[in-house]
Amino acid sequence: MSATAATRGSDPRATFLELLSTSLAQNALVKLVLARHVGDEPQLQRVIIKPVVVKEQPCLSFVYRYQTRDITKNLPQAEALAAIAELLPERFKNAHLLTLTDEVQLEFSKKNKAMLHRNAAQQPRQAASAEHDREKKRYLELSRPFLVDLGVTNKQHELIPAMSRKWKQINKFIEVFSHAFGGAPIAAGQPVRVADFGSGKGYLTFAIHDYLRNTLARDAQVTGVELREDMVTLCNTAAARLEHPGLVFEHGDVRTVVPSAIDVMIALHACDIATDYAIHTGIRTGAAIIMCSPCCHKQIRLQIQSPGLLKPMLQYGLHLGQQAEMVTDSLRALYLEACGYDTKVFEFISLEHTNKNKMILAVKRAEPQDPRALLEKIEALKAFYAIQEHCLETLLKADGLI
């Protein structure tokens, strides 16, 4: 390392712990990694420690990384510092400290002689802060065990080149979910109930369960619902082997598997009115977050009577299909708004190697609003296009939700 000071002074360990304590006091800690494990747990590889806030109390999050699982513990800062001191060098012979201004490494020889390597930051604080922000925005790590089992990484936790697109998709999904979760009315201290309809091979189902439990330290009850029985068996086997408590997969679809209560409802690439059934399930069960990526828009396309002024433009099949998609998803978003959700419609990275990359994201409002004005706008839009029936509207009216 350039600009490195190697120290064998009076007590490198005490100096290291003092630097760690100072970084916490200055709110400058990025992360601390304890490696070269020498304890009595052969599968324990390292401990990754980062600052978090739990119930408005500054804490340190300890992620104990084993070969097949992770265990997360959050400790108040004073207790955390004492725990780190006990781990060095009895259980770990290497500690790597990264702060906004320093990079420090503490090493112990076989005879527990300590050496401290300190590398002062070469970039200005603003750049370090930007790096800190990027660090916080890494929602998943390639070292997560489930990624090996699902074929995203190899046994060395290296990304398999053919899965690079899938890796981007998973991370983007967790990023979107993370922002929504931060503003959703989901009670703290209670299990987060998630239903993922059309879960497929389980990439996103595993990812959201892992993110909730290991990153946010939340108890999570996540159910993947899939019509292909071989995928259900594959995912349940992986969940049991990887020790993902609270993660299960069921055979069926959004019409046959009907949970009584959900906090997060996910349905990506549900074809045509299956998306309406999924949204209805989310609304009916009181979901705080609804995430849909619609696919196909047959019901509305068959009904639309384009206004005369638009017919020259819509004589082309491609434009007609785009109009049906826009009208269908706009009505879905408006119904969600009328049912008490703040709703966004935006482009999202495709999750099935298709050009269907739109997402409807709805987060429940803390306070309901009078839906009458919105329902009037919906009726006007339907009349403009001569739409007689929208599946989601039919489902919501049958349950008295609008």
C-alpha positions as CSV (number, residue, x, y, z in Angstrom):
1,M,0.0,0.0,0.0
2,S,1.2,3.4,-0.8
3,A,1.7,5.9,2.0
4,T,1.6,3.0,4.5
5,A,2.9,3.2,8.0
6,A,3.8,-0.2,9.5
7,T,3.8,-0.1,13.3
8,R,5.1,-2.6,15.7
9,G,5.0,-0.1,18.5
10,S,4.0,-0.5,22.2
11,D,0.5,-1.8,21.5
12,P,-0.7,-1.9,17.9
13,R,-3.9,-3.7,19.0
14,A,-4.7,-0.8,21.5
15,T,-4.0,1.7,18.8
16,F,-6.3,-0.1,16.3
17,L,-9.2,-0.2,18.8
18,E,-8.7,3.4,19.6
19,L,-8.9,4.3,15.9
20,L,-12.1,2.3,15.7
21,S,-13.6,4.0,18.7
22,T,-12.6,7.4,17.2
23,S,-14.2,6.6,13.9
24,L,-17.4,5.8,15.6
25,A,-17.3,9.0,17.6
26,Q,-16.8,11.0,14.4
27,N,-19.4,9.1,12.5
28,A,-16.7,8.1,10.0
29,L,-16.8,4.3,10.1
30,V,-17.5,2.7,6.8
31,K,-16.9,-1.0,7.8
32,L,-14.7,-3.3,9.7
33,V,-13.9,-6.9,8.5
34,L,-12.5,-9.5,10.8
35,A,-10.8,-12.4,8.9
36,R,-8.4,-15.3,9.3
37,H,-10.6,-17.1,11.8
38,V,-8.9,-19.4,14.2
39,G,-11.7,-20.3,16.6
40,D,-13.7,-23.5,17.1
41,E,-16.2,-22.9,14.2
42,P,-14.5,-24.2,11.1
43,Q,-17.2,-22.9,8.7
44,L,-17.0,-19.4,10.0
45,Q,-15.1,-17.3,7.4
46,R,-15.3,-13.7,8.5
47,V,-17.3,-11.1,10.3
48,I,-18.4,-7.9,8.5
49,I,-19.3,-5.0,10.8
50,K,-21.1,-1.8,9.8
51,P,-22.8,1.0,11.6
52,V,-26.6,0.9,11.8
53,V,-29.4,2.6,13.7
54,V,-31.9,0.4,15.5
55,K,-34.8,2.0,17.2
56,E,-33.0,5.4,17.1
57,Q,-30.0,3.9,18.9
58,P,-26.6,3.8,17.1
59,C,-25.4,0.2,16.9
60,L,-23.0,-2.0,15.0
61,S,-24.3,-4.8,12.8
62,F,-22.2,-8.0,13.0
63,V,-22.7,-10.3,10.0
64,Y,-21.1,-13.7,10.8
65,R,-20.4,-15.2,7.4
66,Y,-20.3,-19.0,7.3
67,Q,-19.9,-21.2,4.3
68,T,-23.6,-21.8,3.8
69,R,-25.3,-19.1,5.9
70,D,-25.1,-15.7,7.5
71,I,-26.1,-14.7,11.1
72,T,-26.7,-11.1,11.9
73,K,-26.5,-9.5,15.3
74,N,-26.9,-5.9,16.2
75,L,-25.2,-4.5,19.3
76,P,-25.1,-1.1,20.9
77,Q,-21.8,0.6,20.1
78,A,-20.2,0.3,23.6
79,E,-21.1,-3.4,23.7
80,A,-20.0,-3.9,20.2
81,L,-16.5,-2.4,20.9
82,A,-16.1,-4.8,23.8
83,A,-17.1,-7.7,21.7
84,I,-14.6,-6.7,18.9
85,A,-11.8,-6.5,21.5
86,E,-12.6,-10.0,22.7
87,L,-12.4,-11.4,19.2
88,L,-8.9,-10.0,18.5
89,P,-6.7,-12.0,18.4
90,E,-8.4,-15.0,20.1
91,R,-10.7,-15.8,17.2
92,F,-9.5,-13.6,14.3
93,K,-5.9,-12.8,13.3
94,N,-6.7,-10.0,10.8
95,A,-8.8,-6.9,11.1
96,H,-9.4,-4.4,8.2
97,L,-10.8,-1.0,9.2
98,L,-12.2,1.4,6.6
99,T,-13.2,4.9,7.6
100,L,-13.8,8.1,5.6
101,T,-10.2,9.2,6.2
102,D,-8.2,6.0,6.9
103,E,-7.6,2.4,5.9
104,V,-6.0,0.5,8.7
105,Q,-5.1,-3.2,8.9
106,L,-4.2,-5.1,12.1
107,E,-2.4,-8.4,11.7
108,F,-1.3,-11.0,14.2
109,S,1.4,-13.6,13.7
110,K,1.1,-17.2,14.8
111,K,2.7,-16.1,18.1
112,N,0.2,-13.2,18.3
113,K,2.7,-10.5,17.6
114,A,0.8,-7.5,16.2
115,M,1.5,-5.3,13.3
116,L,-0.5,-2.2,12.3
117,H,-0.6,-1.0,8.7
118,R,-2.1,2.5,8.2
119,N,-2.9,4.1,4.9
120,A,-4.1,7.7,5.0
121,A,-6.8,8.5,2.5
122,Q,-5.4,10.1,-0.6
123,Q,-8.7,11.5,-1.8
124,P,-10.5,14.5,-0.3
125,R,-13.3,13.9,2.2
126,Q,-16.0,14.5,-0.4
127,A,-14.7,11.7,-2.5
128,A,-14.5,9.4,0.5
129,S,-18.0,10.4,1.5
130,A,-19.2,9.5,-2.0
131,E,-17.5,6.2,-1.7
132,H,-19.3,5.7,1.6
133,D,-22.6,6.4,-0.1
134,R,-21.8,3.9,-2.8
135,E,-21.0,1.3,-0.2
136,K,-24.3,1.8,1.5
137,K,-26.1,1.4,-1.8
138,R,-24.8,-2.1,-2.4
139,Y,-27.9,-3.9,-1.5
140,L,-26.6,-7.5,-2.0
141,E,-23.1,-9.0,-1.9
142,L,-21.9,-11.7,-4.3
143,S,-20.8,-13.7,-1.3
144,R,-24.4,-14.5,-0.4
145,P,-24.8,-18.3,-0.2
146,F,-28.1,-18.5,-2.1
147,L,-26.5,-17.0,-5.2
148,V,-24.2,-20.1,-5.5
149,D,-27.2,-22.5,-5.2
150,L,-29.2,-20.6,-7.8
151,G,-26.2,-20.5,-10.2
152,V,-25.5,-16.8,-10.2
153,T,-22.0,-17.2,-8.7
154,N,-19.5,-20.1,-8.5
155,K,-18.3,-21.8,-5.3
156,Q,-15.7,-19.0,-5.0
157,H,-18.5,-16.4,-5.0
158,E,-17.5,-15.0,-8.3
159,L,-20.1,-13.9,-10.7
160,I,-20.7,-16.3,-13.6
161,P,-20.5,-14.1,-16.7
162,A,-23.7,-15.5,-18.3
163,M,-25.6,-14.4,-15.2
164,S,-24.4,-10.7,-15.1
165,R,-27.7,-9.5,-16.5
166,K,-29.6,-11.5,-13.9
167,W,-27.3,-10.1,-11.1
168,K,-28.2,-6.5,-12.2
169,Q,-31.9,-7.3,-12.3
170,I,-31.8,-8.8,-8.7
171,N,-30.0,-5.7,-7.4
172,K,-32.3,-3.3,-9.1
173,F,-35.3,-5.1,-7.7
174,I,-33.9,-4.9,-4.2
175,E,-33.0,-1.2,-4.6
176,V,-36.6,-0.4,-5.6
177,F,-38.0,-2.5,-2.8
178,S,-35.6,-0.9,-0.3
179,H,-36.8,2.6,-1.1
180,A,-40.5,1.5,-1.0
181,F,-40.0,-0.3,2.3
182,G,-38.5,2.8,3.9
183,G,-41.7,4.7,3.4
184,A,-44.2,1.9,3.9
185,P,-46.5,1.7,7.0
186,I,-45.1,-1.7,8.2
187,A,-45.0,-2.2,11.9
188,A,-41.6,-2.6,13.4
189,G,-40.9,-5.7,15.5
190,Q,-43.4,-7.8,13.6
191,P,-42.6,-10.4,10.9
192,V,-42.7,-8.9,7.4
193,R,-45.1,-11.1,5.3
194,V,-44.3,-11.3,1.6
195,A,-46.0,-13.1,-1.2
196,D,-44.2,-13.5,-4.5
197,F,-46.6,-14.7,-7.2
198,G,-44.9,-16.4,-10.2
199,S,-41.7,-16.8,-8.3
200,G,-40.0,-19.1,-10.9
201,K,-36.6,-20.2,-9.9
202,G,-36.7,-18.0,-6.8
203,Y,-34.1,-15.4,-7.6
204,L,-36.1,-12.5,-6.2
205,T,-37.8,-14.5,-3.5
206,F,-34.5,-15.6,-2.0
207,A,-33.1,-12.1,-2.5
208,I,-35.9,-10.3,-0.7
209,H,-35.9,-12.8,2.2
210,D,-32.1,-12.5,2.5
211,Y,-32.3,-8.6,2.4
212,L,-35.0,-8.5,5.0
213,R,-33.3,-10.9,7.4
214,N,-29.6,-10.2,6.9
215,T,-29.4,-6.6,5.9
216,L,-32.4,-5.1,7.7
217,A,-32.4,-7.7,10.6
218,R,-36.1,-8.1,10.3
219,D,-38.1,-11.3,10.8
220,A,-39.5,-12.3,7.5
221,Q,-42.2,-14.8,6.4
222,V,-41.8,-15.0,2.6
223,T,-43.8,-17.3,0.3
224,G,-43.0,-17.9,-3.3
225,V,-46.0,-19.1,-5.4
226,E,-45.2,-21.0,-8.6
227,L,-47.2,-23.2,-11.0
228,R,-44.2,-25.4,-12.0
229,E,-43.9,-28.1,-9.4
230,D,-40.3,-28.8,-10.3
231,M,-39.4,-25.2,-9.5
232,V,-41.3,-25.4,-6.2
233,T,-39.4,-28.5,-5.2
234,L,-36.0,-27.0,-6.2
235,C,-36.6,-23.8,-4.2
236,N,-37.9,-25.5,-1.1
237,T,-34.9,-27.9,-1.1
238,A,-32.5,-24.9,-1.5
239,A,-34.3,-22.9,1.3
240,A,-33.9,-25.9,3.7
241,R,-30.3,-26.6,2.8
242,L,-29.3,-22.9,3.1
243,E,-31.1,-22.4,6.4
244,H,-33.5,-19.7,5.3
245,P,-36.1,-19.9,8.1
246,G,-39.5,-18.4,7.1
247,L,-39.0,-18.9,3.4
248,V,-41.3,-21.4,1.7
249,F,-42.6,-22.1,-1.8
250,E,-46.1,-23.3,-2.7
251,H,-47.5,-24.8,-5.9
252,G,-50.3,-22.7,-7.4
253,D,-51.0,-19.2,-8.7
254,V,-52.7,-16.0,-7.5
255,R,-56.1,-17.5,-7.8
256,T,-55.5,-20.7,-5.9
257,V,-53.0,-19.5,-3.2
258,V,-54.8,-16.8,-1.3
259,P,-53.1,-15.5,1.9
260,S,-55.3,-13.8,4.5
261,A,-52.8,-11.0,5.2
262,I,-49.8,-9.7,3.3
263,D,-47.4,-6.8,3.9
264,V,-45.6,-7.0,0.5
265,M,-47.3,-8.4,-2.7
266,I,-45.1,-9.1,-5.7
267,A,-46.2,-10.2,-9.1
268,L,-43.8,-9.8,-12.0
269,H,-44.8,-10.7,-15.5
270,A,-48.2,-12.0,-14.6
271,C,-50.0,-12.3,-18.0
272,D,-53.0,-10.2,-18.8
273,I,-55.7,-10.2,-16.1
274,A,-53.5,-12.3,-13.7
275,T,-51.9,-8.9,-12.9
276,D,-55.4,-7.6,-11.9
277,Y,-55.9,-10.6,-9.7
278,A,-52.5,-10.0,-8.0
279,I,-53.2,-6.3,-7.4
280,H,-56.7,-7.2,-6.0
281,T,-55.1,-9.7,-3.7
282,G,-52.6,-7.1,-2.5
283,I,-55.4,-4.5,-1.9
284,R,-57.8,-7.0,-0.3
285,T,-55.1,-8.4,2.1
286,G,-54.0,-4.9,3.2
287,A,-50.5,-5.0,1.6
288,A,-48.4,-2.0,2.4
289,I,-46.3,-2.5,-0.8
290,I,-47.5,-3.8,-4.1
291,M,-45.0,-4.4,-6.9
292,C,-46.2,-5.5,-10.3
293,S,-44.6,-5.8,-13.7
294,P,-47.5,-6.4,-16.1
295,C,-47.3,-8.6,-19.2
296,C,-49.8,-8.7,-22.0
297,H,-52.9,-6.5,-22.1
298,K,-55.4,-8.6,-24.1
299,Q,-58.6,-7.7,-22.2
300,I,-58.5,-4.0,-22.8
301,R,-57.1,-4.3,-26.3
302,L,-60.1,-6.3,-27.5
303,Q,-62.5,-3.6,-26.1
304,I,-60.9,-0.3,-27.1
305,Q,-62.8,1.8,-29.6
306,S,-60.3,4.4,-30.6
307,P,-61.7,7.9,-31.1
308,G,-61.9,8.9,-34.7
309,L,-59.1,11.5,-34.5
310,L,-56.7,8.8,-33.3
311,K,-57.6,6.1,-35.9
312,P,-55.0,7.1,-38.5
313,M,-52.3,6.8,-35.8
314,L,-53.6,3.6,-34.4
315,Q,-54.1,1.8,-37.7
316,Y,-50.6,0.3,-37.0
317,G,-50.7,-2.8,-34.8
318,L,-47.7,-1.8,-32.8
319,H,-49.2,1.6,-31.8
320,L,-52.5,-0.1,-31.0
321,G,-50.8,-2.5,-28.7
322,Q,-48.9,0.3,-27.0
323,Q,-52.1,2.2,-26.5
324,A,-53.8,-0.8,-24.9
325,E,-50.8,-1.2,-22.6
326,M,-50.8,2.4,-21.6
327,V,-54.6,2.6,-20.9
328,T,-54.7,-0.7,-19.0
329,D,-51.8,0.1,-16.7
330,S,-53.0,3.7,-16.2
331,L,-56.4,2.4,-15.0
332,R,-54.6,-0.1,-12.7
333,A,-52.5,2.8,-11.2
334,L,-55.6,4.9,-10.8
335,Y,-57.6,2.2,-9.0
336,L,-54.6,1.7,-6.7
337,E,-54.7,5.5,-6.0
338,A,-58.4,5.3,-5.3
339,C,-57.8,2.4,-2.8
340,G,-55.4,4.5,-0.8
341,Y,-52.0,4.0,-2.4
342,D,-49.3,6.3,-3.7
343,T,-48.5,4.8,-7.0
344,K,-45.7,5.1,-9.5
345,V,-45.3,3.7,-13.0
346,F,-41.8,3.5,-14.4
347,E,-39.4,1.5,-16.5
348,F,-37.7,-1.4,-14.8
349,I,-35.0,-3.8,-15.9
350,S,-36.6,-6.9,-17.5
351,L,-36.5,-9.9,-15.2
352,E,-37.2,-12.5,-17.9
353,H,-35.1,-11.3,-20.8
354,T,-38.1,-9.6,-22.4
355,N,-39.0,-6.1,-23.4
356,K,-41.8,-6.0,-20.8
357,N,-39.9,-3.8,-18.4
358,K,-42.6,-1.6,-16.8
359,M,-43.2,-1.6,-13.0
360,I,-46.3,-0.5,-11.1
361,L,-45.2,0.3,-7.5
362,A,-47.8,1.2,-4.9
363,V,-47.1,2.1,-1.3
364,K,-50.1,2.4,1.1
365,R,-50.8,5.9,2.5
366,A,-50.9,6.4,6.2
367,E,-54.1,8.3,5.8
368,P,-56.9,7.5,3.3
369,Q,-58.3,10.1,0.9
370,D,-61.7,10.5,-0.6
371,P,-61.6,8.5,-3.9
372,R,-64.7,10.0,-5.5
373,A,-62.8,12.5,-7.8
374,L,-60.4,9.7,-9.0
375,L,-63.3,7.4,-9.7
376,E,-64.9,10.1,-11.8
377,K,-61.7,10.4,-13.8
378,I,-61.6,6.7,-14.3
379,E,-65.1,6.6,-15.6
380,A,-64.3,9.5,-18.1
381,L,-61.3,7.6,-19.3
382,K,-63.3,4.4,-19.8
383,A,-66.0,6.3,-21.7
384,F,-63.4,8.0,-24.0
385,Y,-62.1,4.6,-25.1
386,A,-65.5,2.8,-24.9
387,I,-64.2,0.3,-22.3
388,Q,-67.0,-1.8,-20.8
389,E,-65.0,-3.9,-18.3
390,H,-61.7,-3.8,-16.5
391,C,-60.9,-6.9,-14.5
392,L,-59.4,-5.1,-11.5
393,E,-62.5,-2.9,-11.3
394,T,-64.8,-5.9,-11.3
395,L,-62.8,-7.6,-8.5
396,L,-62.7,-4.5,-6.4
397,K,-66.4,-3.8,-6.7
398,A,-67.3,-7.4,-5.9
399,D,-65.5,-7.0,-2.5
400,G,-66.9,-3.5,-1.9
401,L,-63.4,-2.0,-2.1
402,I,-64.4,0.8,-4.5
